[in-house]
Amino acid sequence: VIAGQQLTYTLSAHNAGPDTAVSTRIVDTLPAGTASQCASAGCSNGAGTVTCQIGNLASGASATSSIVVLASKGSAVNSATISSNTADPNGANDTAVSTTTVSTSCTTTRTDSVQGSLTVTAGQFLCLAGATINGSVIVKPGAALTLTGARVKGSFVSTGAQFVTLCASRVGGAVLIDATKQLARVGDDDSDCAGSQLSGSLRVSGSRAGAEVFGNKIGGATTFTGNHGASSLADGTPEVEGNRIGGALSCSGNVPGVTNDGVKNAVTGA
């Protein structure tokens, strides 16, 4: 799985008998650095664990639960253990472990000059490293894009992407980043992602798992609304910090409330 994407675990419980397994439950120890995004009915989140209450499981019966997490980096090791109030004659098969490699590599890297606009489609993880886009960049739902030292002469529009990162780049038109499923970054103080020069306006809205706007020079208005943090990541609180904003700055509806993390923004407008 690619870092920043969702990873789904399916937990299949089976009772080989001979008795009914009373008050059956599964405790899933999540991989380090991941956050539970959602889980099946009957499952509850704890500190690094998800507990799924199966209830009574008859001899020969099965039950399935699922957990969706946000992949971080490296190797994701997930361990799940099943238990019940009924004695188990074979406890050796009560634990399962799944290991998933989380890739931080781009599926495609471009350093060339693109005539016209560029569209990134679902399933692509594209990196633009020093590339020049002579038109606009459009990021479709399910795609992922990282810009590093790139130049976009037109606008930048992303809707429903897996994740989006703009580092040390220049964009001539408006930047609109909406409904990113994971992390949306326009500069980041927690990494080597320097701020960018944006000639037009900036809008970052509806990011579901972290949003950062750091160290940018923004020519127009900046709107930062409806973004959610991810408690297991460094980007646990949505942040707008250390920017020079030529227009107005508006922040609303972020969860938890947006912070500048002690690094003030310089705002020309309201």
LINDA-V239279 format. One record per residue. N is the residue number from 1. RES is the residue in one letter. NEAR is the number of other C-alpha atoms within 10 Angstrom. Layout:
n = (N,N)
res = (RES,RES)
near = (NEAR,NEAR)
//
This chain:
n = (1,2,3,4,5,6,7,8,9,10,11,12,13,14,15,16,17,18,19,20,21,22,23,24,25,26,27,28,29,30,31,32,33,34,35,36,37,38,39,40,41,42,43,44,45,46,47,48,49,50,51,52,53,54,55,56,57,58,59,60,61,62,63,64,65,66,67,68,69,70,71,72,73,74,75,76,77,78,79,80,81,82,83,84,85,86,87,88,89,90,91,92,93,94,95,96,97,98,99,100,101,102,103,104,105,106,107,108,109,110,111,112,113,114,115,116,117,118,119,120,121,122,123,124,125,126,127,128,129,130,131,132,133,134,135,136,137,138,139,140,141,142,143,144,145,146,147,148,149,150,151,152,153,154,155,156,157,158,159,160,161,162,163,164,165,166,167,168,169,170,171,172,173,174,175,176,177,178,179,180,181,182,183,184,185,186,187,188,189,190,191,192,193,194,195,196,197,198,199,200,201,202,203,204,205,206,207,208,209,210,211,212,213,214,215,216,217,218,219,220,221,222,223,224,225,226,227,228,229,230,231,232,233,234,235,236,237,238,239,240,241,242,243,244,245,246,247,248,249,250,251,252,253,254,255,256,257,258,259,260,261,262,263,264,265,266,267,268,269,270)
res = (V,I,A,G,Q,Q,L,T,Y,T,L,S,A,H,N,A,G,P,D,T,A,V,S,T,R,I,V,D,T,L,P,A,G,T,A,S,Q,C,A,S,A,G,C,S,N,G,A,G,T,V,T,C,Q,I,G,N,L,A,S,G,A,S,A,T,S,S,I,V,V,L,A,S,K,G,S,A,V,N,S,A,T,I,S,S,N,T,A,D,P,N,G,A,N,D,T,A,V,S,T,T,T,V,S,T,S,C,T,T,T,R,T,D,S,V,Q,G,S,L,T,V,T,A,G,Q,F,L,C,L,A,G,A,T,I,N,G,S,V,I,V,K,P,G,A,A,L,T,L,T,G,A,R,V,K,G,S,F,V,S,T,G,A,Q,F,V,T,L,C,A,S,R,V,G,G,A,V,L,I,D,A,T,K,Q,L,A,R,V,G,D,D,D,S,D,C,A,G,S,Q,L,S,G,S,L,R,V,S,G,S,R,A,G,A,E,V,F,G,N,K,I,G,G,A,T,T,F,T,G,N,H,G,A,S,S,L,A,D,G,T,P,E,V,E,G,N,R,I,G,G,A,L,S,C,S,G,N,V,P,G,V,T,N,D,G,V,K,N,A,V,T,G,A)
near = (15,19,19,24,20,19,20,16,15,12,18,12,19,17,18,17,14,11,14,18,24,16,14,19,22,22,19,25,18,22,22,16,17,22,23,24,16,16,20,13,11,12,20,15,15,13,9,15,18,20,19,24,18,23,14,17,22,16,14,12,14,13,12,12,18,15,19,17,20,25,27,24,18,14,14,19,14,17,15,18,17,22,18,18,12,13,11,17,9,8,10,7,9,14,14,12,11,11,11,15,14,18,16,14,12,16,13,11,16,16,15,13,13,14,11,12,16,16,13,19,17,15,14,17,22,21,21,22,18,17,20,20,22,17,19,21,22,19,25,20,19,19,23,30,25,18,25,21,18,25,23,23,19,21,20,22,18,25,21,21,27,30,31,27,19,24,24,20,25,23,23,20,21,21,24,17,25,21,20,27,24,27,26,31,24,26,27,24,17,11,8,10,21,19,25,26,18,23,20,20,21,25,16,25,24,23,30,22,26,26,36,28,25,26,24,25,19,24,21,20,20,24,16,25,22,21,30,25,25,23,16,17,16,12,21,16,24,29,26,26,23,21,21,18,22,20,18,15,19,12,17,13,14,21,17,16,16,23,16,17,13,8,14,13,17,14,16,14,12,9)
//
